[in-house]
Amino acid sequence: MAEKELDCRGLACPNPVIKTKEVIDQGEVERLTILVDNAAAEENVRRFLQRSGYEVRVEEEAGTFAVMGRKGELAAAAAPRAGPSRNRPLAICLTRVVDNTATCGR
């Protein structure tokens, strides 16, 4: 299980989120702690981790927020998944939904 800690104190947004994304993109990180020193960065990093499939908890002490993310079964199940149904364009016609084979609106 890969664990990482990132010290983003003193960085203005969006830098803490960018650095968090870089760490996640490097490989499978199951546990991640990001240290930030302002509420805006805490909120942005927390939201980013949640959208990336992490369970998130935050602790604050002496003006430093520790945003801790853990990849888990519950988080993975809640993460958006790409697949045929997400990639197919839809058109809405009055009260019915049709897929890309319909001629509605053409």
PyRosetta script that sets phi, psi and omega in degrees:
from pyrosetta import init, pose_from_sequence

init()
pose = pose_from_sequence("MAEKELDCRGLACPNPVIKTKEVIDQGEVERLTILVDNAAAEENVRRFLQRSGYEVRVEEEAGTFAVMGRKGELAAAAAPRAGPSRNRPLAICLTRVVDNTATCGR")
pose.set_psi(1, 123.3)
pose.set_omega(1, -178.9)
pose.set_phi(2, -85.6)
pose.set_psi(2, 131.5)
pose.set_omega(2, 177.3)
pose.set_phi(3, -123.5)
pose.set_psi(3, 140.0)
pose.set_omega(3, 179.6)
pose.set_phi(4, -136.7)
pose.set_psi(4, 148.0)
pose.set_omega(4, 171.3)
pose.set_phi(5, -126.6)
pose.set_psi(5, 134.7)
pose.set_omega(5, -175.4)
pose.set_phi(6, -124.9)
pose.set_psi(6, 124.5)
pose.set_omega(6, 178.7)
pose.set_phi(7, -99.5)
pose.set_psi(7, 104.7)
pose.set_omega(7, -178.5)
pose.set_phi(8, -111.4)
pose.set_psi(8, 19.5)
pose.set_omega(8, 177.8)
pose.set_phi(9, -64.4)
pose.set_psi(9, 138.1)
pose.set_omega(9, -179.6)
pose.set_phi(10, 88.3)
pose.set_psi(10, -7.2)
pose.set_omega(10, 179.7)
pose.set_phi(11, -93.9)
pose.set_psi(11, 136.3)
pose.set_omega(11, 176.9)
pose.set_phi(12, -84.8)
pose.set_psi(12, 153.5)
pose.set_omega(12, 176.6)
pose.set_phi(13, -65.9)
pose.set_psi(13, 145.2)
pose.set_omega(13, 8.8)
pose.set_phi(14, -95.4)
pose.set_psi(14, 14.9)
pose.set_omega(14, -174.8)
pose.set_phi(15, -55.8)
pose.set_psi(15, -42.1)
pose.set_omega(15, 177.5)
pose.set_phi(16, -60.1)
pose.set_psi(16, -37.5)
pose.set_omega(16, 178.6)
pose.set_phi(17, -69.7)
pose.set_psi(17, -41.8)
pose.set_omega(17, 179.5)
pose.set_phi(18, -62.0)
pose.set_psi(18, -45.1)
pose.set_omega(18, 179.4)
pose.set_phi(19, -65.8)
pose.set_psi(19, -37.5)
pose.set_omega(19, 176.7)
pose.set_phi(20, -62.9)
pose.set_psi(20, -44.4)
pose.set_omega(20, 179.4)
pose.set_phi(21, -62.4)
pose.set_psi(21, -41.0)
pose.set_omega(21, 178.9)
pose.set_phi(22, -59.9)
pose.set_psi(22, -42.1)
pose.set_omega(22, 179.5)
pose.set_phi(23, -65.3)
pose.set_psi(23, -45.1)
pose.set_omega(23, -179.6)
pose.set_phi(24, -63.7)
pose.set_psi(24, -39.9)
pose.set_omega(24, -178.2)
pose.set_phi(25, -69.5)
pose.set_psi(25, -19.2)
pose.set_omega(25, 180.0)
pose.set_phi(26, -71.5)
pose.set_psi(26, -21.5)
pose.set_omega(26, -179.1)
pose.set_phi(27, 162.1)
pose.set_psi(27, -178.1)
pose.set_omega(27, -177.2)
pose.set_phi(28, -69.7)
pose.set_psi(28, 111.1)
pose.set_omega(28, 177.4)
pose.set_phi(29, -114.6)
pose.set_psi(29, 115.1)
pose.set_omega(29, -177.5)
pose.set_phi(30, -87.7)
pose.set_psi(30, -31.3)
pose.set_omega(30, 177.5)
pose.set_phi(31, -130.1)
pose.set_psi(31, 134.2)
pose.set_omega(31, -175.6)
pose.set_phi(32, -143.1)
pose.set_psi(32, 131.1)
pose.set_omega(32, 175.4)
pose.set_phi(33, -121.3)
pose.set_psi(33, 126.7)
pose.set_omega(33, 179.4)
pose.set_phi(34, -118.3)
pose.set_psi(34, 125.1)
pose.set_omega(34, 178.1)
pose.set_phi(35, -97.3)
pose.set_psi(35, 126.0)
pose.set_omega(35, 177.5)
pose.set_phi(36, -134.1)
pose.set_psi(36, 161.8)
pose.set_omega(36, -176.4)
pose.set_phi(37, -122.9)
pose.set_psi(37, 22.0)
pose.set_omega(37, 173.8)
pose.set_phi(38, -148.9)
pose.set_psi(38, 151.9)
pose.set_omega(38, -173.5)
pose.set_phi(39, -64.8)
pose.set_psi(39, -34.4)
pose.set_omega(39, -179.8)
pose.set_phi(40, -64.7)
pose.set_psi(40, -44.1)
pose.set_omega(40, 178.8)
pose.set_phi(41, -64.7)
pose.set_psi(41, -41.1)
pose.set_omega(41, 178.5)
pose.set_phi(42, -58.1)
pose.set_psi(42, -48.3)
pose.set_omega(42, -178.3)
pose.set_phi(43, -64.4)
pose.set_psi(43, -43.5)
pose.set_omega(43, -178.5)
pose.set_phi(44, -66.8)
pose.set_psi(44, -42.4)
pose.set_omega(44, 178.7)
pose.set_phi(45, -67.1)
pose.set_psi(45, -42.3)
pose.set_omega(45, 178.7)
pose.set_phi(46, -58.4)
pose.set_psi(46, -48.2)
pose.set_omega(46, -180.0)
pose.set_phi(47, -63.0)
pose.set_psi(47, -41.5)
pose.set_omega(47, 179.9)
pose.set_phi(48, -62.0)
pose.set_psi(48, -45.5)
pose.set_omega(48, 178.9)
pose.set_phi(49, -61.8)
pose.set_psi(49, -42.3)
pose.set_omega(49, 179.0)
pose.set_phi(50, -61.4)
pose.set_psi(50, -44.4)
pose.set_omega(50, 178.5)
pose.set_phi(51, -66.9)
pose.set_psi(51, -22.9)
pose.set_omega(51, 179.8)
pose.set_phi(52, -89.4)
pose.set_psi(52, 5.3)
pose.set_omega(52, 175.1)
pose.set_phi(53, 92.3)
pose.set_psi(53, 21.9)
pose.set_omega(53, 178.9)
pose.set_phi(54, -104.1)
pose.set_psi(54, 142.7)
pose.set_omega(54, 167.0)
pose.set_phi(55, -79.6)
pose.set_psi(55, 133.5)
pose.set_omega(55, -171.4)
pose.set_phi(56, -123.5)
pose.set_psi(56, 140.8)
pose.set_omega(56, 171.2)
pose.set_phi(57, -139.1)
pose.set_psi(57, 148.4)
pose.set_omega(57, -175.8)
pose.set_phi(58, -126.3)
pose.set_psi(58, 134.9)
pose.set_omega(58, 172.7)
pose.set_phi(59, -123.3)
pose.set_psi(59, 141.9)
pose.set_omega(59, -179.8)
pose.set_phi(60, -124.2)
pose.set_psi(60, 132.1)
pose.set_omega(60, 177.7)
pose.set_phi(61, -147.4)
pose.set_psi(61, 123.6)
pose.set_omega(61, 176.4)
pose.set_phi(62, 52.8)
pose.set_psi(62, 42.1)
pose.set_omega(62, 177.1)
pose.set_phi(63, 82.1)
pose.set_psi(63, 1.5)
pose.set_omega(63, 176.7)
pose.set_phi(64, -110.4)
pose.set_psi(64, 129.0)
pose.set_omega(64, 176.6)
pose.set_phi(65, -99.1)
pose.set_psi(65, 130.5)
pose.set_omega(65, 172.4)
pose.set_phi(66, -105.1)
pose.set_psi(66, 108.4)
pose.set_omega(66, 179.0)
pose.set_phi(67, -96.0)
pose.set_psi(67, 112.8)
pose.set_omega(67, -174.6)
pose.set_phi(68, -111.4)
pose.set_psi(68, 124.5)
pose.set_omega(68, 179.3)
pose.set_phi(69, -115.6)
pose.set_psi(69, 141.3)
pose.set_omega(69, 178.1)
pose.set_phi(70, -134.3)
pose.set_psi(70, 125.0)
pose.set_omega(70, 176.7)
pose.set_phi(71, -77.7)
pose.set_psi(71, 127.5)
pose.set_omega(71, -178.7)
pose.set_phi(72, -147.6)
pose.set_psi(72, 176.5)
pose.set_omega(72, -179.4)
pose.set_phi(73, -61.4)
pose.set_psi(73, -43.9)
pose.set_omega(73, -179.7)
pose.set_phi(74, -65.5)
pose.set_psi(74, -42.5)
pose.set_omega(74, 179.4)
pose.set_phi(75, -66.5)
pose.set_psi(75, -41.5)
pose.set_omega(75, 179.9)
pose.set_phi(76, -64.2)
pose.set_psi(76, -37.4)
pose.set_omega(76, 179.9)
pose.set_phi(77, -67.7)
pose.set_psi(77, -30.6)
pose.set_omega(77, -178.5)
pose.set_phi(78, -85.4)
pose.set_psi(78, -15.0)
pose.set_omega(78, -177.9)
pose.set_phi(79, -70.2)
pose.set_psi(79, 143.4)
pose.set_omega(79, 177.5)
pose.set_phi(80, -63.7)
pose.set_psi(80, 142.7)
pose.set_omega(80, -179.1)
pose.set_phi(81, -119.0)
pose.set_psi(81, 139.9)
pose.set_omega(81, 174.9)
pose.set_phi(82, -84.8)
pose.set_psi(82, 146.4)
pose.set_omega(82, 178.9)
pose.set_phi(83, -178.8)
pose.set_psi(83, 177.2)
pose.set_omega(83, -176.8)
pose.set_phi(84, -56.6)
pose.set_psi(84, -38.3)
pose.set_omega(84, -177.0)
pose.set_phi(85, -71.1)
pose.set_psi(85, -26.0)
pose.set_omega(85, 179.9)
pose.set_phi(86, -83.9)
pose.set_psi(86, -19.4)
pose.set_omega(86, -175.0)
pose.set_phi(87, -100.8)
pose.set_psi(87, -5.4)
pose.set_omega(87, -177.2)
pose.set_phi(88, -90.4)
pose.set_psi(88, 126.7)
pose.set_omega(88, 179.2)
pose.set_phi(89, -67.2)
pose.set_psi(89, 145.8)
pose.set_omega(89, 178.2)
pose.set_phi(90, -122.1)
pose.set_psi(90, 151.2)
pose.set_omega(90, 172.8)
pose.set_phi(91, -125.5)
pose.set_psi(91, 140.4)
pose.set_omega(91, 179.6)
pose.set_phi(92, -108.9)
pose.set_psi(92, 122.8)
pose.set_omega(92, 179.9)
pose.set_phi(93, -117.0)
pose.set_psi(93, 111.2)
pose.set_omega(93, -179.0)
pose.set_phi(94, 50.2)
pose.set_psi(94, -102.0)
pose.set_omega(94, -176.1)
pose.set_phi(95, -115.5)
pose.set_psi(95, 13.6)
pose.set_omega(95, 178.8)
pose.set_phi(96, -127.0)
pose.set_psi(96, 150.1)
pose.set_omega(96, 179.4)
pose.set_phi(97, -106.9)
pose.set_psi(97, 131.7)
pose.set_omega(97, 179.3)
pose.set_phi(98, -127.4)
pose.set_psi(98, 155.6)
pose.set_omega(98, 179.7)
pose.set_phi(99, -89.7)
pose.set_psi(99, -169.7)
pose.set_omega(99, -172.8)
pose.set_phi(100, -69.9)
pose.set_psi(100, -2.9)
pose.set_omega(100, 177.2)
pose.set_phi(101, -87.6)
pose.set_psi(101, -8.8)
pose.set_omega(101, -179.3)
pose.set_phi(102, -77.6)
pose.set_psi(102, 160.8)
pose.set_omega(102, 179.7)
pose.set_phi(103, -105.9)
pose.set_psi(103, 10.0)
pose.set_omega(103, -178.9)
pose.set_phi(104, -57.3)
pose.set_psi(104, 130.8)
pose.set_omega(104, 176.3)
pose.set_phi(105, 77.7)
pose.set_psi(105, 8.0)
pose.set_omega(105, -179.5)
pose.set_phi(106, -102.4)
pose.dump_pdb("model.pdb")
